Amino acid sequence: MVDGETVEALTGDTVMTMLLLRGRDLRGFEFGDERRAGFCLIGVCQDCWVRRADGTPLRACTTLIEPGMALVTRGTENA
């Protein structure tokens, strides 16, 4: 589930893969109105942080999808 919407993913997909396949971005930008879509894709740049529904942050580019995972991408500007 992403932002309250049920989504599908394939086994082995990262959170980033699933999010980018469903839209054009991952989260909001901390310093403006822009949206972020990841940058380095290897877990170094800090650009792909999103949050689980419970508020726990995770790197979208290195985290594999788990069954029942619930994510929040809106309002994550301070992730």
C-alpha positions as a Markdown table, in Angstrom:
| # | Residue | x | y | z |
|---|---|---|---|---|
| 1 | Met | 0.0 | 0.0 | 0.0 |
| 2 | Val | 1.3 | 3.5 | -0.9 |
| 3 | Asp | -0.3 | 6.6 | 0.5 |
| 4 | Gly | -3.4 | 4.6 | 1.3 |
| 5 | Glu | -3.7 | 3.1 | -2.2 |
| 6 | Thr | -3.2 | -0.6 | -2.9 |
| 7 | Val | -0.4 | -1.3 | -5.4 |
| 8 | Glu | 1.2 | -4.4 | -6.9 |
| 9 | Ala | 4.9 | -5.3 | -7.1 |
| 10 | Leu | 6.9 | -8.2 | -8.2 |
| 11 | Thr | 9.0 | -10.4 | -6.0 |
| 12 | Gly | 12.5 | -8.9 | -5.9 |
| 13 | Asp | 11.4 | -5.3 | -6.7 |
| 14 | Thr | 12.9 | -2.6 | -4.6 |
| 15 | Val | 10.6 | 0.1 | -3.1 |
| 16 | Met | 12.1 | 2.5 | -5.7 |
| 17 | Thr | 11.3 | 0.3 | -8.6 |
| 18 | Met | 7.7 | -0.1 | -7.5 |
| 19 | Leu | 7.2 | 3.6 | -6.8 |
| 20 | Leu | 8.8 | 4.8 | -10.1 |
| 21 | Leu | 6.7 | 2.3 | -12.1 |
| 22 | Arg | 3.5 | 3.7 | -10.6 |
| 23 | Gly | 4.5 | 7.4 | -11.0 |
| 24 | Arg | 7.2 | 9.8 | -11.7 |
| 25 | Asp | 8.6 | 10.5 | -8.2 |
| 26 | Leu | 9.3 | 9.1 | -4.8 |
| 27 | Arg | 8.8 | 11.9 | -2.3 |
| 28 | Gly | 8.8 | 15.6 | -1.7 |
| 29 | Phe | 12.0 | 17.7 | -1.6 |
| 30 | Glu | 13.1 | 19.1 | 1.8 |
| 31 | Phe | 13.9 | 22.6 | 0.5 |
| 32 | Gly | 11.1 | 23.4 | -2.0 |
| 33 | Asp | 8.0 | 22.2 | -3.8 |
| 34 | Glu | 9.8 | 19.8 | -6.1 |
| 35 | Arg | 9.4 | 16.1 | -6.0 |
| 36 | Arg | 12.4 | 13.7 | -5.8 |
| 37 | Ala | 13.0 | 10.5 | -7.9 |
| 38 | Gly | 16.3 | 9.2 | -6.5 |
| 39 | Phe | 19.8 | 10.0 | -7.7 |
| 40 | Cys | 22.6 | 7.5 | -7.1 |
| 41 | Leu | 20.5 | 4.3 | -7.0 |
| 42 | Ile | 23.0 | 2.6 | -4.7 |
| 43 | Gly | 22.1 | 3.9 | -1.2 |
| 44 | Val | 24.6 | 6.7 | -0.9 |
| 45 | Cys | 23.0 | 10.0 | -1.9 |
| 46 | Gln | 20.1 | 10.2 | 0.6 |
| 47 | Asp | 17.7 | 11.2 | -2.1 |
| 48 | Cys | 15.3 | 8.3 | -2.0 |
| 49 | Trp | 14.1 | 8.2 | 1.6 |
| 50 | Val | 10.4 | 7.4 | 2.1 |
| 51 | Arg | 8.6 | 6.3 | 5.2 |
| 52 | Arg | 6.7 | 3.2 | 6.3 |
| 53 | Ala | 3.1 | 4.1 | 7.5 |
| 54 | Asp | 4.4 | 3.8 | 11.1 |
| 55 | Gly | 6.9 | 6.6 | 10.4 |
| 56 | Thr | 10.1 | 4.5 | 10.1 |
| 57 | Pro | 12.3 | 5.9 | 7.3 |
| 58 | Leu | 13.8 | 3.6 | 4.6 |
| 59 | Arg | 15.9 | 3.9 | 1.5 |
| 60 | Ala | 13.7 | 3.1 | -1.5 |
| 61 | Cys | 16.6 | 2.2 | -3.7 |
| 62 | Thr | 18.0 | -0.6 | -1.4 |
| 63 | Thr | 14.9 | -1.9 | 0.4 |
| 64 | Leu | 13.1 | -4.9 | -1.1 |
| 65 | Ile | 9.3 | -4.9 | -1.2 |
| 66 | Glu | 7.7 | -7.0 | 1.6 |
| 67 | Pro | 4.2 | -8.5 | 1.7 |
| 68 | Gly | 1.8 | -6.1 | 3.5 |
| 69 | Met | 4.3 | -3.2 | 3.4 |
| 70 | Ala | 2.6 | 0.2 | 3.8 |
| 71 | Leu | 4.5 | 3.3 | 2.7 |
| 72 | Val | 3.9 | 7.0 | 2.8 |
| 73 | Thr | 5.5 | 9.3 | 0.1 |
| 74 | Arg | 3.5 | 12.4 | 0.6 |
| 75 | Gly | 4.5 | 14.6 | 3.4 |
| 76 | Thr | 7.9 | 13.0 | 3.7 |
| 77 | Glu | 9.9 | 16.2 | 3.0 |
| 78 | Asn | 11.8 | 15.7 | 6.2 |
| 79 | Ala | 12.5 | 12.0 | 5.8 |
